[in-house]
Amino acid sequence: MKTIFLILKREYLVRVKKKSFLVMTFVTPLLVSCIWLVPVFFAMRGIDQKKVEVIDENGKFGNTFKDTKELVFKPVNMPVESAKKEFGKSGYDVLVHIPKDILENPKDLKIYSEKNVSLEVKRGIEKAVEQEIENIRLVEAGIDRKVLESTKVDVSSDTFSLSEEGEKDSSSGAATGIGYFCAFIIYFAIFLYGVQVMRGVMEEKTNRIVEVIISSVKPFQLMAGKILGVALVGLTQFLLWILLTFGISTAASSILGQSVGPQNRIEMMANQPGAAKTPPTEKAKTEQKNSPMASVFKAISTLNIPLIIGCFLLYFIGGYLIYSALFAAVGSAVDSDTDVQQFMFPITIPLVLSFIMAQFVIREPDGAVAFWMSMIPLTSPIIMMVRIPFGVPAWEIILSLTLLIGGFLGTAWLAARIYRVGILMYGKKPSYKELAKWVFYKA
Amino acid sequence: MNILETRHIVKQYAQHRALDDVSIDIPRGQIFGLLGPNGAGKTSLIRIINQITGPDEGEVFFDGKPLSQEHIGRIGYLPEERGLYKKMKVGEQLLYLAQLKGLTERQAMEKLKEWFIKFDIKTWWTKNVEDLSKGMQQKIQFVATVLHEPDLIILDEPFSGFDPINANLIKDEILELRQKGSTIIFSTHRMESVEELCDHIALIHRSKKVLDGPKKAIKEQFKTHTYHVEYQGVLNDLNPAYTVLDKKPLEDGFLRANIRIPRDAEVNELVRNLIDHVSVRAFGENIPSMNDIFIKAVGEVPN
């Protein structure tokens, strides 16, 4: 154990001290933060309200326009020509001219402004006018205004899953999202760190230091120390990524929040679920309930989060161990980068296949394909993680994990047998037949 | 007392028997030359002694006990193919390798200090291995091999890659290590260094041990009972028991001849016989060089 620890320590420190590790670790959270902060930033700029002057020659519109986030309407009483002349001084952004015969010729609406009006503003104004024309026509047809208002509803649905525990909230959207996310992280991590294990083995072999090392330690100890060391590097990197992304995002959004001015900020806060500062008026409550973030949180809260996290860790570790042992075996069998491809291919097939199959499994998480692929140790880390948010019987998870552990022991044994021979073999590229022979060599 | 004994070692690879019934005894405190042409099985034997691989048949005894993991810290190994972690600092690397051999960090540090002063390489401590020249890397690797003061040191072609000055430095270190009581197994093709350093030798050829024993005894065994003489005059009418193998004139009017005498003949008789016929300038026995012995035993030129 002491030797494995020594090896692990070296593998860990060498990698963590590398410049590329530091760059990857610190740049990635910056990029991730940018990816979601930039749209937010622009969305917030868009909240910039335009002031709209309305000249209503028809007379039926008057004060009926409702202000929106983007537009504030102000009726004015003056002839169009003088309004146009004074427009520059008036401080308004847009001038809307509703001609007398608008009801007959709806296409006669005119919009004036100093700069070009954005498509969004144009649509907003057109929509407001359209709405009013519709209303006016309906009222003229004898329908009461109150009836009109009561017909406007906003539909959104909640889905429920029926189980022995009775009716409970579920959200297939959230389950899909979480399942996919976990599967992707596992897929990504196996590749990223598995290849690092392989490169490490190849480095030792091509540097010829391996002979010195294994005159001091057993090949299995060297392999195990390397795999565990890289695993710790991976955990460190992921932890830093999470902390840094969170930190940068929080810092950046608070800076952004200040720069958009107090009025919008309050509005934003009101839209945020659980914003404590605004009094919980009836309106705010309904807004909270309907805001998309809130519904995501609500959906997530219906899932079995501790189970998902627990299984994620187990499958993450199990999947990494299985594949990195295989990657180590590949690294030991080859001399040069050019030979890697041939042996990498069969290892990556189950990995890539399970990632592709994940999208079918998501559509039918209880199908036969889903079941079998979540039992086979090489595919289960990805497929089972896709299924778990939808709910999987406990016995299936236990069986799958047992098989995963068994699979790991099997691949570790196999990899160790190839590894101990491979690291001392130089020269020609071995065939699969030779690899098979190595497995049965006496140590 | 032998520090290491191998008994009837057999190592079989798929199509090839690398070692066939190899038994050697390595006496303590000696420099033991392990000789043989390329592909004879030297490296296979060395790997078995280092427990990198195991024998298919036979046993190895270290200090009278079956070889096991506990002996790893008492063996130091310098493989023919040298290698270090290129991106690692010299100091860190040596500390790591010493710790793998069972030293604590503090012990390793103390011993490293001595070596760094001895070799005058203090400035190398924080350098990356890849920034050192090949010869410098070899020196580092030699330090790594002997740092834990092993009882048995295995050196595979230790002088390759060294310039003559550094090769001499390493040679002196090897002799000093023997002085301190270490046993050295020394595998090489360079017969002049075998001549100079080894006390014992074993010769492996085509997976079998063909020769072993103290260097002196082997030389005795390969003695040809021939003598050379430099003389003036006519070398005829010698005792018919003596065979003149060849004669050739030297530049200064003298001649040089090789003469074989029967196994039981007295050298003094030959000298007397010579003096009667010619005037002798120089006379001596032809002692076989290691090179001659190698060629004779193997039928190949060492390469």
Interface residues (C-beta under 8 A of the other chain):
Chain A: T3 L6 I7 R10 V14 K18 E203 E204 N207 R208 I209 V210 E211 V212 I213 I214 S215 S216 V217 K218 L424 K437 K442 A443
Chain B: A14 R47 N50 Q51 I52 T53 G54 D56 Q69 I72 I75 Y77 P79 E81 R82 G83 L84 Y85 K86 K87 M88 Y96 L97 Q99 L100 K101 Q141 A144
